[in-house]
Amino acid sequence: MTGDYLDATGAVAYGDVGLGLLDACPFVRRHFVTDLAPRPGDDTYWSRLYSLEVAPRHIADVDGLILLRPWIKRSTFAEGAADLTVIGRSGAGYDKIDLAACTEHGVAVFNAPMALNHSTASSALLFLLALAKRLVEQERIVRAGRWDLQPSVMGDELEGRTLGIVGLGHSGRELVRLVAPFSMRVIAHSPHADPVVARSLGVELTTLEDVLRRSDFVSLHCRLSDATRGMIGAGQLALMKPSAYFINVGRGELVDQPALASALADRRIAGAGLDVFQVEPLPMDDPLLGLDNVLLTPHWSASTSDVWRATGRAMAEGMLRAAQGLVPENVVNPEVLDRAEFRRKLARFEENAGHSTMTAAPGSH
């Protein structure tokens, strides 16, 4: 397991991450990659947190790797992957993993695609409500004792407004469910969405440009890919209403961040709620930090204790399947499954098949 699961004392920082299930299995041994962990007094670690990389030495003599934040690049396999059989990505996104390199080296990658759906969607709903109700501005006038400023921070309702969702995947569809009581009109841009499913949800599928023009709130839920990188730039932001709000709970690289900061500073859009950024952690000199019409969270609004338990269990169960010679669920590079190298490596563990491994150990959930 990558060392960014740990705190500076060497303890697991995030509660129940599935260790009970792994430790209860007699044919699994685990350890943390401690040189990817924080160390006491190393103040630079947190600025490097999202640029950590898995190196060849980290996968030597390792059969499975559970990955939190570090990159898996082609250079990770510079010395091959003689033993590495599976990588579990603790979360839904896998844009920091070179899937082609993993496939070439006979390594299956699996994720936890469902664990974050509700928490990501509820984070978007949090931004919707906080922006509409002008929560932060109202809180500031109380702290300043400026009750005379009440008229200047009057909010709006969600009811009757138009929500535009970019990416009608799992979390996008969950957001549709969550906003149903607010009687919002919902439109979406999602090239791969099933029109029948969209209609059943009461969602109108349309173009990205139309979503931007018509929406009172635009919420990004799409995956990062070569096709979506930088999909929201100055030209797209210029289509939005001056009264509209922009929300990103997807990936920071989906957006031209300087263009967004400029649009917010010039009040060309009303405000934004952002959980993700082009560079993470967000540099302290970033223009976004000086704006009063943007809500910022540290790529963490979806990271609840419930999510950590769910992703921890998904990672542990995937590893336990592999440890019995079985293919984990939710493999994101399925073409690897027919490669002889992967089949050879996975077959080493067939002798463990039939052992009961899925019963939670005491204290686990």
C-alpha positions as CSV (number, residue, x, y, z in Angstrom):
1,M,0.0,0.0,0.0
2,T,1.4,3.4,-0.9
3,G,2.7,5.4,2.0
4,D,0.4,8.3,1.6
5,Y,-2.1,6.3,3.7
6,L,0.1,7.1,6.7
7,D,0.6,10.1,8.9
8,A,4.0,11.4,10.0
9,T,4.0,9.0,13.0
10,G,3.6,6.0,10.7
11,A,0.0,5.4,11.7
12,V,-2.9,5.0,9.2
13,A,-4.3,8.5,8.8
14,Y,-7.8,7.7,7.4
15,G,-9.4,5.2,9.7
16,D,-10.7,1.9,8.4
17,V,-9.0,1.3,5.1
18,G,-9.6,-2.5,4.9
19,L,-6.6,-3.7,6.8
20,G,-8.7,-6.0,9.0
21,L,-9.8,-8.0,6.0
22,L,-6.2,-8.3,4.7
23,D,-4.8,-9.2,8.1
24,A,-7.4,-11.9,8.6
25,C,-6.2,-13.7,5.5
26,P,-3.5,-16.3,6.2
27,F,-1.9,-16.1,2.7
28,V,-1.6,-12.3,2.5
29,R,1.3,-10.3,3.8
30,R,1.2,-6.5,3.5
31,H,3.4,-3.5,4.1
32,F,3.4,0.2,3.3
33,V,5.8,1.9,0.9
34,T,7.2,4.1,3.6
35,D,9.4,6.3,1.4
36,L,6.1,7.6,-0.1
37,A,4.9,8.5,3.5
38,P,5.3,11.8,5.3
39,R,8.1,12.1,7.9
40,P,8.3,14.3,11.0
41,G,9.6,17.7,10.1
42,D,9.3,17.4,6.3
43,D,7.2,20.4,5.5
44,T,7.8,19.9,1.8
45,Y,5.9,16.6,1.7
46,W,2.5,18.2,1.5
47,S,3.5,20.3,-1.5
48,R,4.7,17.1,-3.2
49,L,1.7,15.0,-2.2
50,Y,0.0,14.9,-5.6
51,S,3.3,14.5,-7.6
52,L,4.5,11.3,-5.8
53,E,5.4,8.5,-8.1
54,V,5.7,4.7,-7.7
55,A,9.3,3.8,-8.6
56,P,10.6,0.4,-9.9
57,R,12.0,-0.4,-6.4
58,H,8.5,-0.1,-4.9
59,I,7.1,-2.9,-7.0
60,A,10.0,-5.3,-6.8
61,D,8.9,-8.6,-5.2
62,V,5.3,-7.2,-4.8
63,D,2.3,-9.1,-6.1
64,G,-0.3,-6.4,-5.5
65,L,-0.3,-2.7,-4.9
66,I,-3.1,-0.6,-3.4
67,L,-2.6,2.9,-4.7
68,L,-4.0,6.1,-3.2
69,R,-2.5,9.3,-4.8
70,P,0.9,8.5,-6.5
71,W,1.4,8.2,-10.2
72,I,2.0,5.0,-12.1
73,K,4.1,6.0,-15.1
74,R,5.8,3.9,-17.7
75,S,9.0,4.5,-15.8
76,T,7.5,2.5,-12.9
77,F,8.1,-0.6,-15.0
78,A,11.7,0.3,-16.0
79,E,12.8,-2.9,-14.3
80,G,9.8,-4.9,-15.4
81,A,7.0,-6.3,-13.3
82,A,7.9,-10.0,-12.7
83,D,5.6,-10.4,-9.7
84,L,3.2,-7.5,-9.8
85,T,-0.2,-8.9,-10.9
86,V,-2.8,-6.3,-9.8
87,I,-3.0,-2.7,-8.8
88,G,-6.0,-1.4,-6.9
89,R,-6.8,2.3,-7.3
90,S,-8.5,3.4,-4.1
91,G,-11.2,5.5,-5.7
92,A,-12.9,5.9,-9.0
93,G,-10.5,8.0,-11.1
94,Y,-7.4,6.4,-12.7
95,D,-6.1,9.2,-14.8
96,K,-2.7,9.1,-13.0
97,I,-2.1,5.5,-14.1
98,D,-0.5,4.6,-17.4
99,L,-2.9,1.8,-18.3
100,A,-1.1,0.9,-21.5
101,A,2.1,0.3,-19.6
102,C,0.3,-1.8,-17.0
103,T,-1.3,-3.9,-19.8
104,E,2.0,-4.4,-21.5
105,H,3.5,-5.7,-18.3
106,G,0.6,-8.0,-17.5
107,V,-0.8,-6.0,-14.6
108,A,-4.6,-5.6,-14.1
109,V,-5.8,-2.4,-12.6
110,F,-9.1,-2.3,-10.7
111,N,-10.9,0.6,-9.0
112,A,-13.9,1.3,-6.8
113,P,-16.2,3.1,-9.2
114,M,-19.3,3.1,-7.1
115,A,-17.9,4.1,-3.7
116,L,-17.6,7.8,-4.4
117,N,-20.8,8.3,-6.4
118,H,-23.0,9.6,-3.7
119,S,-20.3,11.6,-1.9
120,T,-19.2,13.3,-5.1
121,A,-22.8,14.2,-6.0
122,S,-23.6,15.4,-2.4
123,S,-20.5,17.6,-2.6
124,A,-21.9,19.2,-5.7
125,L,-25.2,19.6,-4.0
126,L,-23.4,21.3,-1.1
127,F,-21.8,23.8,-3.5
128,L,-25.2,24.4,-5.2
129,L,-26.9,25.3,-1.9
130,A,-24.0,27.2,-0.5
131,L,-23.6,29.3,-3.6
132,A,-27.3,29.9,-4.1
133,K,-27.9,30.9,-0.5
134,R,-24.6,32.9,-0.4
135,L,-23.7,31.0,2.7
136,V,-20.1,32.3,3.0
137,E,-21.0,36.0,2.5
138,Q,-23.8,35.7,5.1
139,E,-21.4,34.0,7.6
140,R,-18.9,36.8,7.1
141,I,-21.3,39.6,7.9
142,V,-22.3,37.9,11.2
143,R,-18.6,37.6,12.2
144,A,-18.1,41.3,11.3
145,G,-21.2,42.4,13.1
146,R,-22.5,44.0,9.9
147,W,-26.2,43.1,10.1
148,D,-26.8,46.2,8.1
149,L,-25.4,44.4,5.1
150,Q,-28.3,41.8,5.0
151,P,-29.8,43.2,1.8
152,S,-26.4,42.8,0.0
153,V,-26.2,39.1,0.6
154,M,-29.7,38.0,-0.4
155,G,-29.5,34.5,-1.9
156,D,-31.7,32.5,-4.3
157,E,-33.6,29.3,-4.4
158,L,-32.7,26.2,-6.4
159,E,-36.3,25.7,-7.2
160,G,-37.1,26.5,-10.8
161,R,-33.5,27.0,-11.8
162,T,-31.7,25.1,-14.5
163,L,-28.9,22.7,-13.6
164,G,-26.5,21.7,-16.3
165,I,-24.4,18.5,-15.7
166,V,-21.4,17.8,-17.8
167,G,-20.8,14.0,-17.6
168,L,-23.9,12.0,-16.8
169,G,-22.1,9.0,-15.4
170,H,-22.5,7.5,-11.9
171,S,-22.0,10.7,-9.9
172,G,-23.8,12.9,-12.4
173,R,-26.9,10.6,-12.3
174,E,-26.7,10.6,-8.5
175,L,-26.8,14.4,-8.5
176,V,-30.0,14.2,-10.6
177,R,-31.5,12.1,-7.9
178,L,-30.4,14.4,-5.1
179,V,-31.8,17.6,-6.7
180,A,-35.2,16.0,-7.5
181,P,-36.9,17.5,-4.5
182,F,-35.8,21.0,-5.6
183,S,-37.8,20.9,-8.8
184,M,-34.9,22.0,-10.9
185,R,-34.8,21.6,-14.7
186,V,-31.8,19.4,-15.5
187,I,-30.0,19.3,-18.8
188,A,-26.7,17.5,-19.5
189,H,-23.9,17.1,-22.0
190,S,-22.6,13.6,-22.0
191,P,-21.6,12.1,-25.3
192,H,-21.7,8.5,-24.1
193,A,-24.9,8.7,-22.1
194,D,-27.8,6.4,-23.0
195,P,-30.7,8.7,-24.2
196,V,-33.2,6.2,-22.8
197,V,-31.7,6.4,-19.3
198,A,-31.5,10.2,-19.5
199,R,-35.2,10.4,-20.4
200,S,-36.1,8.1,-17.6
201,L,-34.3,10.5,-15.2
202,G,-36.1,13.5,-16.7
203,V,-32.8,14.9,-18.1
204,E,-32.5,16.6,-21.5
205,L,-29.3,15.7,-23.4
206,T,-27.8,18.5,-25.4
207,T,-24.5,20.1,-26.5
208,L,-21.9,21.5,-24.2
209,E,-22.5,25.0,-25.6
210,D,-26.2,24.7,-24.9
211,V,-25.6,23.6,-21.3
212,L,-23.3,26.5,-20.7
213,R,-25.7,29.1,-22.2
214,R,-28.9,27.9,-20.5
215,S,-27.8,26.8,-17.0
216,D,-27.9,28.6,-13.8
217,F,-25.5,26.1,-12.3
218,V,-23.0,24.1,-14.3
219,S,-21.5,21.0,-12.5
220,L,-18.6,19.0,-13.9
221,H,-18.7,15.2,-13.3
222,C,-16.8,13.9,-16.3
223,R,-13.6,11.9,-16.4
224,L,-10.3,13.4,-17.4
225,S,-9.0,12.1,-20.8
226,D,-7.3,13.5,-23.8
227,A,-10.7,14.5,-25.1
228,T,-11.9,16.3,-22.0
229,R,-8.6,17.9,-20.8
230,G,-9.1,21.7,-21.0
231,M,-12.7,21.3,-22.3
232,I,-13.8,24.4,-20.3
233,G,-11.8,27.5,-21.4
234,A,-12.3,31.2,-21.9
235,G,-14.6,30.7,-24.9
236,Q,-16.8,28.2,-23.0
237,L,-17.0,30.4,-19.9
238,A,-18.0,33.4,-22.0
239,L,-21.2,31.5,-22.9
240,M,-22.4,31.4,-19.3
241,K,-24.9,33.8,-17.8
242,P,-23.4,36.5,-15.5
243,S,-25.7,35.2,-12.9
244,A,-24.6,31.5,-13.3
245,Y,-22.4,29.5,-11.0
246,F,-19.7,27.0,-12.0
247,I,-19.0,23.8,-9.9
248,N,-16.1,21.3,-10.5
249,V,-16.0,18.1,-8.5
250,G,-14.4,16.1,-11.4
251,R,-10.8,17.0,-12.2
252,G,-9.0,20.3,-12.2
253,E,-7.4,19.7,-15.6
254,L,-10.8,19.8,-17.2
255,V,-10.7,23.5,-16.8
256,D,-8.4,26.4,-18.0
257,Q,-8.0,27.6,-14.4
258,P,-6.5,31.1,-15.2
259,A,-9.5,31.7,-17.5
260,L,-11.9,30.7,-14.8
261,A,-10.1,32.9,-12.2
262,S,-10.4,35.8,-14.7
263,A,-14.1,35.3,-15.3
264,L,-14.7,35.2,-11.6
265,A,-12.6,38.3,-10.9
266,D,-14.4,40.3,-13.6
267,R,-17.8,39.0,-12.3
268,R,-18.5,37.6,-15.8
269,I,-20.0,34.6,-13.9
270,A,-21.5,34.9,-10.4
271,G,-19.3,32.4,-8.5
272,A,-17.8,29.0,-8.3
273,G,-17.4,26.0,-6.0
274,L,-14.2,24.0,-6.7
275,D,-12.9,20.9,-5.1
276,V,-10.2,20.2,-7.7
277,F,-7.5,22.2,-9.3
278,Q,-4.9,22.1,-12.2
279,V,-2.1,22.0,-9.7
280,E,-2.6,20.4,-6.3
281,P,-2.1,21.5,-3.6
282,L,-3.3,24.9,-4.9
283,P,-0.3,27.3,-4.8
284,M,-0.6,30.0,-2.2
285,D,-0.1,32.7,-4.8
286,D,-3.0,31.4,-7.0
287,P,-5.5,34.2,-8.0
288,L,-8.4,32.0,-6.9
289,L,-7.4,32.5,-3.2
290,G,-7.9,36.2,-3.5
291,L,-11.5,36.0,-4.8
292,D,-14.6,36.4,-2.6
293,N,-17.0,34.6,-5.0
294,V,-15.4,31.2,-5.0
295,L,-15.7,28.3,-2.5
296,L,-12.6,26.1,-2.3
297,T,-12.2,22.7,-0.8
298,P,-8.9,20.7,-0.9
299,H,-9.9,17.8,-3.2
300,W,-11.5,16.4,-0.1
301,S,-15.2,17.2,0.1
302,A,-16.1,13.7,-1.1
303,S,-13.7,12.0,1.3
304,T,-16.0,11.0,4.2
305,S,-15.4,8.3,6.7
306,D,-18.1,6.3,4.9
307,V,-16.2,6.5,1.6
308,W,-12.9,5.4,3.2
309,R,-14.6,2.3,4.7
310,A,-16.2,1.5,1.3
311,T,-13.1,2.0,-0.8
312,G,-10.9,0.2,1.8
313,R,-13.2,-2.8,1.6
314,A,-13.3,-2.7,-2.2
315,M,-9.5,-2.6,-2.3
316,A,-9.1,-5.4,0.2
317,E,-11.7,-7.7,-1.5
318,G,-10.1,-7.1,-4.9
319,M,-6.7,-8.1,-3.5
320,L,-8.2,-11.1,-1.8
321,R,-9.7,-12.3,-5.1
322,A,-6.4,-11.9,-6.8
323,A,-4.7,-13.8,-3.9
324,Q,-7.0,-16.8,-4.8
325,G,-6.2,-16.7,-8.5
326,L,-9.4,-14.8,-9.3
327,V,-9.8,-11.7,-11.4
328,P,-10.8,-8.7,-9.2
329,E,-14.0,-6.9,-10.0
330,N,-14.0,-3.5,-11.9
331,V,-10.8,-4.1,-13.9
332,V,-10.4,-0.9,-16.0
333,N,-7.9,-2.4,-18.5
334,P,-9.8,-5.6,-19.4
335,E,-7.6,-6.3,-22.4
336,V,-4.9,-7.5,-20.0
337,L,-7.0,-10.4,-19.0
338,D,-6.2,-12.3,-22.2
339,R,-2.5,-11.7,-21.9
340,A,-0.4,-14.8,-21.2
341,E,1.8,-12.9,-18.7
342,F,-1.1,-11.8,-16.6
343,R,-2.7,-15.3,-16.7
344,R,0.7,-16.8,-15.6
345,K,1.1,-14.5,-12.7
346,L,-2.5,-14.8,-11.5
347,A,-2.3,-18.6,-11.7
348,R,0.4,-18.7,-9.0
349,F,-2.3,-18.0,-6.4
350,E,-4.9,-20.6,-7.5
351,E,-3.7,-22.9,-4.7
352,N,-5.4,-20.5,-2.3
353,A,-8.8,-20.8,-4.0
354,G,-11.6,-22.0,-1.8
355,H,-10.3,-20.4,1.4
356,S,-12.8,-18.1,3.1
357,T,-11.4,-14.6,3.0
358,M,-14.4,-12.3,2.9
359,T,-15.5,-12.3,6.5
360,A,-14.7,-9.1,8.2
361,A,-12.1,-9.3,11.0
362,P,-13.1,-7.9,14.5
363,G,-13.2,-4.1,14.4
364,S,-13.6,-3.8,10.6
365,H,-16.7,-2.7,8.8
